[in-house]
Amino acid sequence: MPRRDSAASGAPGSAKSTAKPENRGKPENRGKPERPGPSRRDQLRAARRIVVKIGTGVLTGAAGRFDRVRFDSLCEELYHATLDREVVVVSSGAVALGVERLGLATRPKDIIGKQAAAAVGQSRLMRLYDDALGAKGVTVAQVLLTHADIQSRTRYLNARRAIGQLLEHEALPIINENDTVSVEELKFGDNDTLAGMAVDLVEAELLIILTDIDGLYTADPRKDRSATRIPEVWGIDPATLRLAGDSSSGVGTGGMATKLRAASRAGESGVPTLIAPGKRVGSLEAALRGEELGTFVHAPPQPGTGSRKRWLLRDLRPMGQLFIDEGAAVAVTERGKSLLPSGVREVRGTFEGGEPVEICGPGGRALARGFSIYSSEDLRRLAGCQTAVIESILGYKLADEAVHRDDLVLIGSPAEGTTP
């Protein structure tokens, strides 16, 4: 495989917004910044490490059958992208291939049926990638993830290191949810969500979501002929989300709303997203040349929190709740202090030490998330107690704090994120 050129092909420039003030109420101009910033062309051409999400609708044709012709052309485009960039792929298609191999009339709707189809299709999908790209000298590597891999800091870091090592060896990692072992409450929900998470995981500079429509429209173009494509978006707000609809292809799980949420998640990392027409041959190469297609979602100029706190706030599911008194709430939210057992009034749920919990104020409003130092059983015994008596109550003492400030992130703070 040819050596990648680590130098950027073009430094980001500055292109002043052309939107007039009277046009700012239009969807395509919503949130457009006053100050100049890098143009979409510059950002697309400059990105050296990219995540490419390939949706089910892109890889399937009539009746939801796997489209090998389009697949082969996409692999050709991926190959050209690897010549001067580091590429990570988040790929759908395993269930569709499994449905085909099992001879099913339609895609299963129940979780067990999808798991079975994925088990059959996953190896076939990787073999197709290996055959298509291996012939060009590209080594592909399979990375299967579940939500538990993102929840566990140790497994998250292990996955990051493994993918980083693969990229150093100039391999092309192909990430997918481990559908065969996932259960409904652990599933990412769709590969758009997984792609948004992968941006942080691999420290990417650009997310490209290849989908079966041309981008975000002012209305559903399949239902409204007057709908027009929105070329650029500055920020994802509720009004922008209302323009998106659910998946209607019958073969995928994510609609435009999930793509916008993935773009919002990437934007929190300072990473822009291009939602591009994946059915169009050559669209990936055209996008990386900076050509005008799809919808480009600019990242906020100053992303909120660091990757660890974003991970804690967005990607972890709390295992329990700690209800605290007013004094503790002020100490945590206004004074930047750790949560002490003396401030805990009630413990809900069952969790072990080191697992994520939600911290709620006297009125029940979620204030923060963090890693509990003690288990739920121990915290019930320590609730309301001073730190001096922890050892006498438990017979041991791990720390003075119930949740240390370094392992805590506020919910709703402008500096630290918003409620997930």
Secondary structure, 3 states (H helix, E strand, C coil): CCCCCCCCCCCCCCECCCCCHHHCCCHHHCCCCCCCECCHHHHHHHCCEEEEEECHHHHECHHHCECHHHHHHHHHHHHHHHCCCEEEEEECCHHHHHHHHHCCCCCCCCHHHHHHHHHHHHHHHHHHHHHHHHCCCCCEEEEEECHHHHHCHHHHHHHHHHHHHHHHCCCEEEEEECCCCCCHHHCCCCHHHHHHHHHHHHCCCEEEEEECCCCCECCCCCCCCCCCECCEEECCCHHHHHCCCCCCCCCCCCCHHHHHHHHHHHHHCCCCEEEEECCCCCHHHHHHCCCCCCEEEECCCCCCCCHHHHHHHHHCCCCEEEEECHHHHHHHHCCCCCECHHHEEEEEECCCCCCEEEEECCCCCEEEEEECCCCHHHHHHHCCCCHHHHHHHHCCCCCCCCECHHHEEECCCCCCCCCC
